[in-house]
Amino acid sequence: MSDQRPDSLYEAVGGIEALRGLSNTFYEGVLADPLLAPVFEHFTTTHIEHVAVWLAEVFGGPARYTEELGGHRSLLRAHLGLAITEEQRLRWMELMAAAVGKELPDDELLRRRVLEYFDWGTRIAEDVSASPAGTDLGEPGPTPRWGWEGLR
């Protein structure tokens, strides 16, 4: 890729269709993984779309997750009570790295930035998941935005 990069990671990955492909490939691996499949026992295919819409917003695309699905607070609430272990988080990262390698453009910096977001986000999910379902999270603020320089 040339030095002329798109302004957003959303544009650089290829937009919503690329994020749907990433999400689909990733969850194919997750649902077949003995360590992670139990975390997703209530998985439905709508989850693939919700993740793609979340990532689109985080990476600088349309704010549909906030407008249609409840934003940052809703995403965090979905992780309450899951009791995600560090072993599960690391396996999640391995499977996501494989999906990124398969689905996203062959651009080292782009892939690194995307995986840095996932590392950051999975650490938050792991922390939140230790709290029981129904815990009041307070106001977590707006959906985070992640760009070429990391968290914005």
N, C-alpha and C positions, 0 to 999 in steps of 0.2 A: 504494500500500500504506500502511496506517496505521502509526503509530509503534509499534504492538504487533507486533513481529517474532517469528517462531518462534525458539526457543533456538538451533537449529543451522541451518547452511546446508543440510544434508541435508533438513530439513523445509521450508525456504524454497524450495528448487528444485523440490520435489514428489516427493522420495523416489527409490527405485530405478528406477521406470518413467521418470521424467523424465531420469535419468542415462543410462539405456539409449538413450532417444531422442537425447540430446545426443551420446553416443558413436557411435551409428549415423550420424547426420547428418554428424558430423565426419569419420568414416572414409570416407563416400561421397566427400567432397571430397578427402581425402588420396589415396585410391587413384586418383583421376582427375587428380591433380596431377603434372606431369612432374618437378618438383623433389623431391617427397616420396615418390612411389610407389616408387622404388628402395629407400628405407629400409625399406619394409614389404613387401619381396619375399616374405617367408615368412608374410604375413598370413593368418589364418584368422578365421572369424566368431566363434570363441570369444574372440578378442581384444576384441571389442566388449563382451562380458559381463564380462571381467576388468577392463577399464577402468572400467566402471560400478560394479563391486563395490569397486575401489580408491577411486574418488571418493566413494562412499557412506561408506566408512570415514574417509577424510580429512575429509569435511565433517560428521562427527559421527553417522553412521548405524552400522549393525551392523558388527562387526569381522570380517566374512567373509573379506576378503583375507588378513588375518593368520592366521585359523583354518584356511582351506582352501587358500590359494595361496602361503604362505611369507613373507608380510609384506614389510617394507621391503627387506630384503636381496635377496629374490627379484626385486622390481621393479627394483632397481638393477642386479642381475646381467643382467637382460634387455636392458639398454642398453649393456653392455660391447661394445666393438669396432664399434659402429655408426658411429663417426666423424661424428657430426652436426655440420654446419657452422652458423655463426651465420646465414647466409642461410636454411638449412633451418629453424632454430629460429624465425626471424621469420616465415617463411611458415606454419609450424605455428600460430603465434599468430594470424595473420590468419584462417586457416581456422577455428580454434577460436572466435575472436571472432564470426565469422559464424554458427557453429553455436549459440553462446550467445545471440546475438540472435534466432535463429529458434526455439530450443527452450525457453529458460528464461523464467520470468515477467518481465513488463515492470516491473522494479524496478531502477533505476539502481544503488543501493548493492549489491544482491545480485549483479548482473552484474559490477560493478567488483571485488568481493571474490573472486568465482570467477576472473576473469581475472588478478587479482593472484596467486592461487595458481598458475595455469598459468604465468605469467611466472617465478615463483620456481622451480617444478618443472622447467620446460624448461631453465633455466640449469644446474640440477644434472644433468639428463639429458645435456646437451651436454658438461659436464665429465667425467662418468663414461664417456660414449661414446668418449672419446679413449683410454681404457685398453683393452688387448687383452682379448678374451674369456678367461675363466679367471682374471683378476686377483683376488687376495684383497682384498676390500673391508673386511675387519675387521668389526666389529659397528657397523652404522650407527644402531642404536637403533630404537625402535618406529616404527611408521607415524606420520608426522606428522599432526597435527590442525590444521585450518584453520577459523577461525570469523569472526565479524563483525569482530573486531579483528586478523585475520591469523593468523599462526602462533601456536599456543598451546603 
